Amino acid sequence: MPEEKTNTFSALTLWVRWVNIGFIYLTCTVSVAVALWVLAIISVLIHDAQAAFHHFGMAFLMSSSWNPLGNNGQGQYGILPQIYGTLVSSWLALLIAVPLGFGVAIFLTERWPLVPPGLQTLLAFLVELLAAIPSVVYGIWGIYVLIPALVPLTMWLHVHFSGIGIFSQPPTRPSMLVAGLVLAIMILPTVTSLAREALAAVPPDLRQGSMALGATRWETLIHIILPTARSGLVGSIMLGLARAMGETMAVAMVIGNSNRINISILQPASTIPSLLANQFAEASGLQVSALMYAAFILLIITLLTNIFAEVLIGRH
């Protein structure tokens, strides 16, 4: 009997060992496959954008012209307004979503007097439910609800703050401001859920120890909890930024798709994703290559954003 138990234990140990080895190889294979997938996407974009690389070079990034019939029918293309619109709309969305998302995350994580935990759970579910709404629905909501609702506000901002550059020109219905607000609502679940997880991961002993030493709830929150959860909070911001940069349909429906740079956020603008969505269906020849070039630039911007996020998180 002891010998049979020893053999059984040895067989079980060997089986567990092989399972672990197989799992390690499987995860390594999947990781390499993901990396190769990204490289394949980049290679396809570079291959299909060769004609645009050759015709326009770096001037493609500095030009505001997008005319398929220009230059003797070959086309003149540049995406400087789209780069500007992508960056401004994304940062405008962050400016709105980050304070709101962090505030919601704090409310849902901490225990507050007269606020039952069941209500916090329900609110957390409703916030995360925003991520399940299709982007085209956000676009339709922006057109028929948000834009009419913002007309009095945008007129008031222009009348009273026209001396400030971002409110200097008369408002239009589709605009950078509307796109920023829609993007803010779309990235709110990402920012809130990741910030909530970061705050919930703070050891309870830190809270209890701080308050036991006489700190108030808000002093504990500001000086202990938020600095401890800093890496997770930074990660939520950068992931929200990456999501905002890549959003397509909702932005294309509410931003106005104007191919020019305007410092006023009350005017229409354009982004790289909206340009791709609007132009690809009817593109041909060099225009397809130019759109691939634009997609490649968007991919590079997104990758640089993720790299920057990793560096920030690593420092904290």
Secondary structure, DSSP 4 states (H G I P E B T S, - for coil): -HHHHHHHHHHHHHHHHHHHHHHHHHHHHHHHHHHHHHHHHHHHHHHHTHHHHHHHGGGGGT---EETTTTTTT-EE--HHHHHHHHHHHHHHHHHHHHHHHHHHHHHHS--TT--HHHHHHHHHHHHHGGGS-HHHHHHHIIIIIHHHHHHHHHHHHHHHTTSGGG-S---SS-HHHHHHHHHHHHHHHHHHHHHHHHHTS-HHHHHHHHHTT--HHHHIIIIIHHHTHHHHHHHHHHHHHHHHH--HHHHHHSB--SS--S-TTS-B--HHHHHHHHGGG--THHHHHHHHHHHHHHHHHHHHHHHHHHHHHH-
